[in-house]
């Protein structure tokens, strides 16, 4: 039997924040981690949706009149981001898992990243911002074609101080809090039962729906996939936090630059003008280049992750596949790490980089059957966020 016949069972660690040797001390190494994750995320989403719905019916008008629109926005944002999306999930996870604060933070991948990872994360943030613009414009074009009307007013933040406040409210807080809830709590919990790839796709879809706005859903989902893969490849939630921050903060800065006609916006406009001048082909070549750079960086870290833990992966593979050992020995061949490493290298060279990333990260864990309660909570999250998001679509079409 060839080693690659066991491709779906390759022993890659399921844990985004710890090596196999660290897994025992990790919050999400426990069997009940899936139930904990979907339960606390469900609670957070219910609170979030209730707050958004009552706000949509004008519940915060008195607050706007009392402290001003900008201050009111700061208060509501702090409640949503810090209280609902960060503290509520983390506190509930700590209580349900009976873990210490340190274990809880380690469980969501909030470990100290290598300085090299931080630099690459900022580069990924910039590259994904460009990719996000392209995807967002495509999705917005489709919405406009079906008659969707975008509603929204001017930003409540004005001036240099307003810019700094906006970067904190729209860049720093969502980057930290939303990543903690989505890539930290939810995705890590889903991995424990669904495996890496399904967890990446489901958590990214929920991340897109979590925005409760059809205008953001599609591009947020795509961005979520790349952030999830980057977090898993680098084994640190800080990667997702930095990427998320960059994407939002650059958008804020460019919005201010457009309004104030700053030089940076003029240069960006000239840059975009090149695509009008040379045609759509140049745009697609540029986006293709950005995509290849993003995938290349994530692939590099995913491969390094795999190679750094190759011995543990091989041991886990042999433990779960004793027939591989017997067949090798029957054929008079040695069972060696070098054999596996060489076979894996040959196989991944035949794959595209994106498929190779999935190969390196997917791993030994086989998706498990979910219980009725687990399914109810998971689909409850998707149902609630889908209903509210669907309402925003209907509202925009009316």
C-alpha positions in Angstrom: 0.0 0.0 0.0 1.4 3.4 -1.0 1.7 6.0 1.8 -0.3 8.6 -0.2 -3.3 6.3 -0.2 -3.7 7.6 3.4 -3.7 11.2 2.3 -6.9 12.2 4.2 -5.4 10.7 7.3 -2.1 12.5 7.2 -1.1 13.4 10.8 -1.0 17.2 10.8 -1.8 18.7 14.2 -5.4 19.9 14.5 -4.4 22.6 17.0 -3.7 26.1 15.6 -2.0 27.4 18.7 0.1 24.6 20.0 2.5 21.9 18.8 1.5 18.3 19.3 3.6 18.1 22.4 1.7 21.1 23.8 -1.7 19.9 22.9 -2.5 18.4 26.3 -2.3 21.8 27.9 -4.5 23.4 25.3 -8.1 24.3 26.0 -9.4 22.9 22.8 -7.7 19.5 23.2 -10.7 18.5 25.3 -13.5 16.4 23.8 -16.2 19.0 24.8 -14.4 21.9 23.1 -16.9 21.9 20.1 -19.9 22.1 22.4 -18.2 24.8 24.5 -17.3 26.9 21.4 -20.7 26.8 19.6 -22.5 27.4 22.9 -20.6 30.5 23.9 -20.6 31.8 20.3 -24.4 31.3 20.1 -24.9 33.3 23.3 -22.6 36.1 21.9 -24.6 36.2 18.6 -27.9 36.4 20.4 -26.7 39.3 22.4 -25.2 40.9 19.4 -28.3 40.5 17.3 -30.6 41.8 20.0 -28.4 44.9 20.4 -28.3 45.5 16.6 -32.1 45.1 16.3 -33.0 47.4 19.1 -30.5 49.9 17.7 -32.1 49.6 14.3 -35.4 50.6 15.9 -33.9 53.8 17.3 -33.1 52.7 20.8 -29.8 54.7 20.8 -31.3 58.0 19.7 -31.5 59.3 23.2 -27.8 58.3 23.7 -27.0 60.2 20.5 -28.8 63.3 21.7 -27.2 63.1 25.2 -23.5 62.6 24.4 -23.3 63.2 20.6 -23.2 60.8 17.7 -19.5 60.2 17.8 -19.4 59.4 21.5 -22.5 57.3 21.2 -20.9 55.3 18.4 -17.8 54.8 20.6 -19.9 53.5 23.5 -22.0 51.1 21.3 -18.8 49.8 19.6 -17.1 49.1 22.9 -20.1 47.2 24.2 -20.3 45.1 21.0 -16.6 44.4 20.5 -15.2 44.2 24.0 -18.1 43.0 26.0 -20.2 40.8 23.6 -17.6 39.5 21.2 -14.6 39.2 23.5 -15.4 39.1 27.2 -18.6 37.1 27.1 -17.1 34.3 25.0 -13.8 34.2 26.9 -15.5 34.3 30.3 -17.9 31.5 29.4 -15.2 29.4 27.9 -13.1 29.8 31.0 -16.1 28.8 33.2 -17.3 25.8 31.1 -13.8 24.4 30.5 -12.7 25.1 34.1 -9.4 26.4 32.9 -7.2 29.3 34.1 -7.0 32.6 32.3 -3.6 31.7 30.9 -5.0 28.4 29.5 -8.0 30.1 28.0 -5.9 32.6 26.1 -3.5 29.9 25.0 -6.5 27.9 23.9 -7.6 30.5 21.4 -4.1 30.8 20.0 -3.1 34.1 21.8 0.5 33.0 22.2 3.6 35.2 21.6 4.3 35.2 17.8 7.8 35.3 16.3 8.9 38.7 15.1 9.3 37.3 11.6 5.6 36.2 11.7 4.5 39.7 12.7 6.3 41.3 9.7 4.8 38.8 7.2 1.3 39.3 8.9 1.4 43.0 8.1 2.4 42.3 4.5 -0.5 39.8 4.3 -2.8 42.5 5.7 -1.8 44.9 3.0 -2.1 42.3 0.2 -5.5 41.1 1.4 -6.7 44.7 1.5 -6.1 44.9 -2.2 -7.7 41.5 -2.8 -10.6 42.5 -0.6 -11.3 45.7 -2.6 -11.5 43.6 -5.8 -13.9 41.0 -4.2 -16.0 43.7 -2.5 -16.4 45.6 -5.8 -17.5 42.4 -7.5 -20.1 41.6 -4.8 -21.3 45.1 -4.7 -21.7 45.2 -8.5 -23.9 42.1 -8.3 -26.0 43.6 -5.6 -26.5 46.8 -7.6 -27.5 44.8 -10.7 -30.3 43.2 -8.8 -31.5 46.6 -7.5 -29.9 46.7 -4.1 -29.7 50.3 -2.7 -26.8 51.0 -0.3 -27.8 53.1 2.6 -25.4 54.9 4.9 -24.4 58.3 6.1 -21.2 60.2 6.7 -18.8 59.1 9.4 -19.3 60.5 12.9 -15.5 60.8 13.3 -14.0 64.0 11.9 -10.6 65.6 12.1 -7.2 64.2 13.2 -8.6 63.0 16.6 -11.6 61.5 14.8 -9.2 59.6 12.5 -7.3 58.1 15.5 -10.6 57.2 17.3 -11.9 55.6 14.1 -8.7 53.5 13.7 -9.1 52.2 17.2 -12.9 51.6 16.9 -12.9 50.1 13.4 -9.3 48.7 13.2 -8.0 47.8 16.6 -11.1 46.6 18.4 -12.6 44.4 15.6 -9.2 43.1 14.8 -8.7 41.9 18.4 -12.2 41.1 19.5 -13.7 39.6 16.3 -10.6 37.4 15.8 -10.8 36.2 19.4 -14.5 35.2 18.9 -14.2 33.8 15.3 -10.8 32.4 14.7 -10.0 31.9 18.4 -13.0 30.4 20.0 -15.3 29.3 17.1 -12.8 27.9 14.6 -10.6 26.1 17.2 -13.8 24.5 18.6 -15.0 23.5 15.2 -11.6 21.9 14.3 -11.9 19.6 17.3 -14.8 17.7 15.6 -15.0 18.8 12.0 -11.3 18.8 11.0 -9.4 21.8 9.7 -10.9 22.4 6.2 -14.5 22.2 7.2 -13.8 24.4 10.3 -12.1 27.0 8.1 -15.0 27.2 5.7 -17.8 27.1 8.3 -16.1 29.7 10.6 -15.5 31.9 7.6 -19.1 31.7 6.5 -20.3 32.5 10.0 -17.8 35.4 10.1 -19.3 36.8 7.0 -22.8 36.4 8.3 -21.8 37.8 11.7 -21.6 41.3 10.2 -25.4 41.2 9.8 -25.1 43.1 6.5 -25.5 41.6 3.1 -23.2 44.4 1.8 -20.3 42.9 3.7 -21.1 39.2 3.9 -19.4 37.9 0.7 -16.1 39.7 0.9 -15.9 39.2 4.7 -16.3 35.4 4.1 -13.5 35.3 1.5 -11.3 37.4 3.8 -12.1 35.1 6.6 -10.9 32.0 4.7 -7.5 33.6 4.1 -7.2 34.8 7.7 -8.1 31.4 9.0 -5.5 29.7 6.9 -2.9 32.3 7.9 -3.7 31.8 11.6 -3.4 28.0 11.3 -0.2 28.2 9.2 1.6 30.5 11.6 0.1 28.9 14.8 -0.8 32.3 16.2 -4.1 34.3 16.5 -2.0 37.4 16.3 -1.6 36.8 12.6 -5.4 37.1 12.1 -5.5 40.1 14.4 -2.8 42.0 12.5 -4.4 41.1 9.1 -7.9 42.2 10.3 -6.5 45.4 11.7 -4.6 46.3 8.5 -7.7 45.6 6.3 -10.0 47.8 8.5 -7.4 50.5 9.3 -6.3 51.0 5.7 -10.0 51.3 4.7 -10.5 54.0 7.4 -7.4 55.9 6.4 -8.3 55.9 2.7 -11.9 57.0 3.6 -10.4 60.0 5.4 -7.9 60.6 2.6 -10.7 60.7 0.1 -12.8 63.1 2.1 -9.8 65.4 2.7 -8.2 64.9 -0.7 -4.9 63.8 0.8 -1.9 63.1 -1.4 -2.1 59.4 -0.6 -5.6 59.2 -2.0 -4.5 61.2 -5.1 -1.7 58.6 -5.7 -4.1 55.8 -5.1 -6.5 57.2 -7.7 -3.7 57.5 -10.2 -2.8 53.9 -9.5 -6.4 52.8 -10.1 -6.3 54.9 -13.3 -3.7 52.6 -14.8 -6.3 49.9 -14.9 -8.7 52.2 -16.9 -5.8 53.1 -19.2 -4.5 49.6 -19.9 -7.8 47.7 -19.6 -9.3 45.0 -17.5 -6.6 42.5 -18.3 -4.0 44.5 -16.3 -6.4 44.5 -13.3 -6.9 40.7 -13.4 -3.1 40.2 -13.8 -2.5 42.5 -10.7 -5.1 40.7 -8.6 -3.7 37.3 -9.8 -0.3 38.4 -8.6 -1.6 39.6 -5.3 -3.4 36.2 -4.8 -0.3 34.3 -5.7 1.8 36.3 -3.2 -0.8 35.7 -0.4 -1.0 32.0 -1.1 2.7 31.7 -1.4 3.3 33.3 2.1 0.7 31.1 3.7 2.1 28.0 2.0 5.6 28.8 3.3 4.4 29.0 6.9 2.2 25.9 6.5 5.1 23.9 5.2 7.4 25.1 7.9 4.7 24.2 10.4 4.5 20.7 9.0 8.3 20.2 8.8 8.8 21.4 12.3 6.5 18.7 13.7 7.2 16.0 11.1 8.3 13.5 13.7 5.1 13.8 15.8 3.0 13.6 12.6 4.8 10.4 11.6 4.3 8.9 15.0 0.6 9.8 15.0 0.2 8.3 11.5 1.8 5.0 12.4 -0.4 4.8 15.5 -3.6 5.2 13.5 -2.4 3.1 10.5 -0.7 -0.1 11.8 -1.5 -1.8 8.5 1.0 0.5 6.8 3.8 -0.8 9.1 2.8 -4.5 8.5 2.7 -4.1 4.7 6.1 -2.3 4.7 7.7 -5.0 6.8 6.0 -7.7 4.7 7.6 -6.2 1.6 11.0 -6.1 3.3 11.1 -2.3 3.5 12.0 -0.1 6.4 9.4 2.1 8.1 11.2 5.5 8.4 10.5 9.2 8.8 12.7 9.8 5.8 10.5 7.7 3.6 7.4 9.6 4.7 9.2 13.0 4.3 10.3 12.1 0.8 6.9 10.8 -0.2 5.2 13.9 1.1 7.6 16.2 -0.7 7.0 14.4 -4.0 3.3 14.6 -3.5 3.1 18.3 -2.6 5.3 19.3 -5.5 2.5 18.0 -7.8 -0.1 20.0 -6.0 -0.9 23.7 -6.5 0.1 25.8 -3.5 -3.5 26.3 -2.2 -4.1 22.5 -2.3 -0.7 22.0 -0.6 -1.7 24.4 2.2 -4.8 22.3 2.8 -2.7 19.1 2.7 -0.3 20.5 5.3 -3.0 21.7 7.6 -5.9 19.2 7.2 -4.3 16.5 9.1 -4.9 13.3 10.9 -8.2 14.2 12.5 -11.2 12.6 10.7 -14.4 14.6 11.0 -16.7 13.2 13.6 -20.5 12.8 13.7 -22.1 15.7 15.6 -24.7 15.1 18.3 -28.2 16.6 18.1 -27.4 19.4 20.5 -24.2 20.3 18.7 -26.0 20.4 15.4 -28.8 22.6 16.8 -26.4 25.2 18.2 -24.2 25.3 15.1 -27.1 25.6 12.7 -28.8 28.0 15.1 -25.9 30.3 14.7 -26.0 30.1 11.0 -29.8 30.5 10.9 -29.9 33.5 13.2 -27.2 35.4 11.4 -28.6 34.4 8.0 -32.1 35.7 8.9 -30.8 39.1 9.9 -28.5 39.3 6.9 -31.3 38.3 4.6 -33.5 41.1 6.1 -30.8 43.6 5.2 -31.0 42.3 1.6 -34.8 42.7 1.5 -34.5 46.1 3.1 -32.0 47.2 0.4 -34.3 45.9 -2.4 -37.4 47.7 -1.2 
